[in-house]
Each structure stands twice: as C-alpha cells, then as structure tokens.
Amino acid sequence: MTAPIRFRVNRELVPRTLRKFLITAAVGVPTYFLTDDDGPFIGTKESPKAWGIILTVFISAVVFVVQYLIEVDKQLETLRQEVASGLSRINEATELFGLVEESAVQTDVVTQLVRNATRVDKEMPTLVQAFAQWEIARISTLLRELGEGNVIYEGEDRDWLLGLAHNTQHSLDALSLNVVDQGPSEFDGGFWTTDAGQRYLDLQRDRIRDGVRIRRIFFVDSPERRTSEVFRRICKMHSEIGVQVRILTPAHLTSPLGVFDFIVFDQVLSYEVTPSTPQVGEIATHTFVHTLLVLEPPRVRQRIERFKELWELASPPE
C-alpha cells in the first residue's frame, strides 16, 4: 500500500501571501470602481470599460510587486547580516586555530578538547552540564594564568603535583616541611602514606629510570621526629627508588628565612604550598591556604639558589 504524499507548508508563508493579496485587493477594488464606466474620472461613454479593468490590474500588480520587492529586500538584508556574522565567526575560528598552531600546545589536543566538549548536550542533567562548564572554565583560567607567569589555587591541588612530576625531563629539587607532609602532629607518614603520596613516589621512580635527577630535603623541626621509626622508613622509601635525600634541622640554619615547602621542576617552575594550622577548639586542623605555581624566572632562580644553600647545610640520613 502506497504511503500518502504529505506536503509541508511553511506556516509563515501563508500569512505573508494572504496579507499581500489583501493589500492588493484593498488598493485594486477602489481603483476599479474609480475607473469603470460609472466612475467620476473615466466614466464616459467614449471610455471603454476594458481600460478601467486594465488600469486596475496594472495598479494592483504594481502594489503586489512593490510588496514583494520590499520583502525580498528585507530577506536580502537578513541574509547579508547572517553571511557577515558567519564570515566573522569563520575569521575568528581561523584566527584562533592559527594561534593554537603557533603555541606550544599540540593542535590535536585542543581539537580533541573541543570535540569532546560538544558531547555535553542539553539532554544531560543540569548538574552534569554545570560541572562540565565549571571544569572547562577552570582549565581556561589555568592556561591564562600560566601565560601571565603565576598560577594560584585556593587550597591544595595534588593533580598539579602529579602532572608536573610526570612531565619532568631533567631535575626535581624539593624542600619538604613536616608541617606540610603530615601536619602539626607527630610524624606518622602523612602524605607519603596516602594514595597521592604513593602515586607521586611511583612517578619519581619512573622519572629516575629515565635519567631525571631528584633531590629532596626533609626539614625536621624536632629531634623526636628525626629519630621516629616512621620517618626513617619514609627516608628509606625515597632512597630505595633513587631519590637523593638529606635532612635539615633548625640547628643547621642561621636564619629561618627561605625555609618553606617548595619544589623546583626542571629549574623553570616552582610548586609551592602554604599550610595553615589553626586551632579549632581542642582540634588542630591541617589545612592549606593556597597552592602556587611560580614561572617568573627571577623568582624561580631565587628558589634554585636557596635550595643549593640548604642542600649544602643539610646532612644525609643516618
């Protein structure tokens, strides 16, 4: 059985066409009565009635054509605006793609990000859409701040630490404070016994196998922490994978200035964490004010020189 043929009618076309005919009729009908044999202007016996009909048709046709031309002009103007907008978007996309090709970021990675972003459609839950936009905005802010020289994150961001360790090519020099690694309490392994700490150690093992030099200074602020069995095991964990370890105590220092938790990657970037240990009632909390990525060459050079000084002052583990 043959399926019936269905015609699609443009719903906007019918009212526009009907309106043209109504306007044409509104002009044509009065014109006809004014130009027929009984009309006040041409209504004489010598004037054929046909001339009235011809004049009516002519005037009506002019009115209809004028309406059509006005609509065509509007459509052309709309089309011009759409074409101009489209060309503007094309020019902007071409410019952006050119900037991506000139940057150090791989073009296919950016293309993949854009393609994957299009997979977040409007059918997804609002929460998922908002979360995706949040993450894209976060990455955008990170890239902008990297270009400006410094990146700051409120709190602690371990993903940066793992990402930098994974991509280190030459060297990693770290000054680790116990107040950052495990907080104000007695040394119990802290960060190094967590999932992030173990993954960080695994990444360092892999980088050392690839020829990366890794040095770590543990700053220990009390003899009890230094002689702790847990602390000895932490030092051994580092030494066994090839990390060069030294221990720094307040007795080694002539000034506490410059003793803060930082890591210099490839001598071009410093990863710094600022801890905070406020007392909430009887509970000492272990929080972080912010994480900072420093890329400004003078400030990175200061970290490099300070690490060299502290490395000379520190002593190998017993």
C-alpha positions in Angstrom: 0.0 0.0 0.0 1.5 3.3 -1.1 2.0 5.8 1.7 0.2 9.1 1.2 2.2 12.0 0.0 2.5 14.8 2.6 3.1 18.4 1.7 4.9 20.6 4.1 3.6 24.1 4.1 5.6 27.0 5.5 3.4 28.4 8.2 4.9 31.8 7.9 4.5 31.9 4.1 0.7 31.6 4.1 0.0 34.7 6.3 2.5 36.7 4.3 1.0 35.7 1.0 -2.6 36.3 2.2 -1.5 39.7 3.5 -0.2 40.7 0.1 -3.4 39.7 -1.6 -5.5 41.6 1.0 -3.4 44.7 0.5 -3.6 44.3 -3.3 -7.3 43.9 -3.1 -7.7 46.9 -0.8 -6.0 49.0 -3.5 -7.4 47.3 -6.6 -11.1 47.3 -5.7 -11.4 51.0 -5.1 -9.3 51.6 -8.2 -11.8 49.5 -10.3 -14.8 51.5 -9.0 -13.0 54.7 -9.7 -12.1 53.7 -13.3 -15.1 51.9 -14.5 -17.8 53.4 -16.8 -19.6 55.0 -13.9 -16.6 56.3 -12.2 -16.1 60.0 -11.6 -12.9 60.2 -13.7 -13.1 57.9 -16.7 -16.8 57.1 -16.6 -17.8 58.4 -20.1 -19.4 56.6 -23.0 -16.3 57.1 -25.1 -14.1 55.3 -22.5 -14.2 51.5 -22.9 -14.7 49.6 -19.8 -11.7 47.5 -20.6 -9.4 50.4 -19.9 -10.7 50.5 -16.3 -10.0 46.8 -15.9 -6.5 47.1 -17.4 -5.7 50.1 -15.2 -7.0 48.3 -12.1 -4.9 45.2 -12.9 -1.9 47.3 -13.6 -2.1 49.3 -10.3 -2.8 46.1 -8.3 0.2 44.4 -10.0 2.4 47.3 -9.1 1.2 47.2 -5.5 1.8 43.4 -5.3 5.3 43.7 -6.9 6.3 46.6 -4.6 5.3 44.4 -1.6 7.3 41.5 -3.0 10.3 43.8 -3.6 10.1 45.1 0.0 10.0 41.6 1.4 12.9 40.5 -0.9 14.9 43.5 0.3 14.3 42.5 3.9 15.3 38.9 3.2 18.4 40.1 1.5 19.3 42.3 4.4 18.8 39.4 6.8 20.9 37.2 4.5 23.6 39.8 4.4 23.7 40.0 8.2 23.8 36.2 8.5 26.6 36.0 5.9 28.6 38.7 7.7 28.1 37.1 11.0 29.1 33.7 9.6 32.2 35.2 8.0 33.1 36.9 11.2 32.8 33.6 13.1 34.9 31.9 10.4 37.5 34.6 10.7 37.6 34.3 14.4 37.8 30.5 14.3 40.6 30.7 11.7 42.5 33.3 13.9 42.1 31.1 17.0 43.3 28.0 15.1 46.3 29.9 13.8 47.1 31.0 17.4 46.8 27.4 18.6 49.2 26.2 15.8 51.7 28.9 16.8 51.6 28.0 20.5 53.4 25.1 22.2 50.1 23.2 22.8 49.5 20.3 20.4 46.8 21.2 17.9 45.2 17.7 18.1 44.9 18.0 21.9 42.9 21.3 21.6 40.8 19.8 18.8 40.1 16.8 21.0 39.0 19.1 23.8 36.6 21.0 21.6 35.2 17.8 20.1 34.7 16.2 23.5 33.1 19.4 24.8 30.4 19.1 22.1 29.4 15.7 23.5 27.9 17.5 26.5 24.4 18.1 25.1 21.3 19.7 26.5 19.7 16.4 27.2 22.2 15.7 30.0 21.2 16.6 33.6 21.7 20.2 34.6 24.2 19.3 37.2 26.4 17.5 34.6 26.2 20.4 32.2 27.2 22.9 35.0 30.0 20.6 36.2 31.4 20.4 32.6 31.3 24.1 32.2 33.0 24.5 35.6 35.9 22.3 34.5 36.3 24.0 31.2 36.3 27.4 32.8 38.9 26.1 35.4 41.2 24.8 32.6 40.8 28.1 30.7 41.7 30.1 33.8 44.8 27.8 34.4 46.0 28.4 30.9 45.5 32.1 31.1 47.4 32.4 34.4 50.2 30.2 33.1 50.7 32.7 30.3 50.7 35.5 32.9 53.5 33.9 34.9 51.9 32.7 38.2 49.0 30.4 39.0 47.2 30.2 42.3 44.8 27.6 43.6 42.9 28.1 46.8 43.7 25.1 49.0 45.8 22.2 47.8 45.9 20.7 44.3 47.6 17.4 44.1 46.8 17.0 40.4 49.3 19.7 39.5 52.0 18.0 41.6 51.4 14.6 39.8 51.2 16.2 36.4 54.4 18.1 36.8 56.2 15.1 38.2 55.0 13.0 35.2 56.3 15.6 32.7 59.7 16.4 34.4 62.6 15.9 32.0 65.8 16.9 33.8 65.6 17.6 37.6 63.3 17.8 40.6 64.5 19.6 43.7 62.2 19.6 46.7 62.2 21.1 50.2 59.6 19.2 52.2 58.4 20.5 55.6 56.9 18.1 58.0 54.1 20.6 58.7 53.0 20.2 55.1 53.7 16.5 54.8 51.7 15.4 57.8 50.6 18.5 59.8 51.4 19.7 63.3 51.1 16.3 64.9 53.9 13.7 65.5 55.3 12.3 62.2 53.1 9.4 61.1 53.9 9.2 57.4 51.3 11.7 56.5 51.2 12.5 52.7 53.7 9.8 51.8 51.3 7.0 53.0 48.3 8.4 51.1 47.2 7.3 47.6 48.5 10.6 46.2 51.9 10.2 48.0 52.3 6.7 46.7 51.5 7.7 43.1 53.9 10.6 43.5 56.7 8.2 44.6 55.9 5.9 41.7 56.2 8.8 39.2 59.5 9.7 40.7 60.8 6.2 40.3 59.8 6.2 36.6 61.5 9.6 36.1 64.7 8.5 37.8 64.8 5.5 35.4 64.6 7.9 32.6 67.6 9.8 33.9 65.9 12.6 35.9 67.9 13.8 39.0 65.6 14.0 42.1 66.8 15.5 45.3 64.7 16.0 48.5 65.5 17.9 51.7 63.3 16.9 54.7 63.1 19.8 57.2 62.5 18.3 60.6 61.8 20.7 63.4 62.4 18.4 66.4 64.8 15.5 67.3 61.8 13.3 68.1 60.6 13.5 64.5 64.0 12.8 63.1 64.5 9.6 65.2 61.0 8.4 64.6 60.9 4.9 63.1 58.2 6.1 60.6 60.4 8.9 59.4 63.3 6.5 58.9 61.0 4.3 56.7 59.9 7.3 54.7 63.6 8.3 54.0 64.3 4.7 53.1 61.3 4.6 50.7 62.9 7.6 48.9 66.4 6.3 48.9 65.4 2.9 47.5 63.9 4.4 44.4 67.0 6.6 43.8 66.0 9.9 45.4 68.9 11.8 46.9 67.8 12.6 50.5 69.2 15.0 53.0 67.8 16.1 56.4 67.7 19.7 57.6 67.1 20.8 61.2 66.8 24.2 62.8 70.4 23.7 64.2 71.7 23.9 60.6 70.2 27.3 59.9 71.5 30.7 60.7 68.1 32.2 59.6 64.7 30.7 59.1 64.1 32.9 56.0 63.6 30.9 52.9 62.5 27.7 54.6 59.1 26.9 53.2 57.7 24.0 51.2 58.6 24.3 47.5 59.6 22.0 44.6 61.5 23.2 41.6 60.8 21.3 38.4 63.4 21.3 35.6 64.7 24.6 37.1 61.8 26.5 35.3 58.8 26.2 37.6 58.3 26.3 41.4 55.4 24.4 43.1 54.7 26.0 46.5 52.2 25.1 49.2 51.3 27.4 52.0 50.0 25.5 55.1 47.7 26.7 57.8 47.3 25.1 61.2 44.5 26.9 63.0 43.2 25.6 66.3 39.5 24.8 66.3 38.7 24.2 70.0 40.8 21.3 71.1 41.3 20.1 67.5 44.3 21.2 65.5 43.3 21.2 61.8 45.6 20.6 58.9 44.7 22.8 56.0 46.3 24.7 53.2 45.9 28.4 52.3 46.8 28.0 48.7 49.0 26.3 46.1 51.1 28.5 43.9 52.9 27.8 40.6 55.7 30.3 40.0 57.0 30.7 36.5 58.7 34.1 36.7 62.4 33.5 36.0 63.8 35.8 38.8 61.7 34.1 41.5 62.4 30.6 40.2 66.1 31.5 40.3 65.8 32.5 43.9 64.3 29.1 44.8 67.1 27.4 42.9 69.8 29.3 44.8 68.0 28.8 48.1 67.8 25.1 47.5 71.6 24.9 46.8 72.3 26.7 50.1 70.1 24.4 52.1 71.4 21.3 50.3 74.9 22.2 51.4 73.7 22.8 55.0 71.7 19.6 55.2 73.1 16.2 56.2 72.5 12.7 54.8 70.1 10.5 56.8 71.8 8.3 59.5 
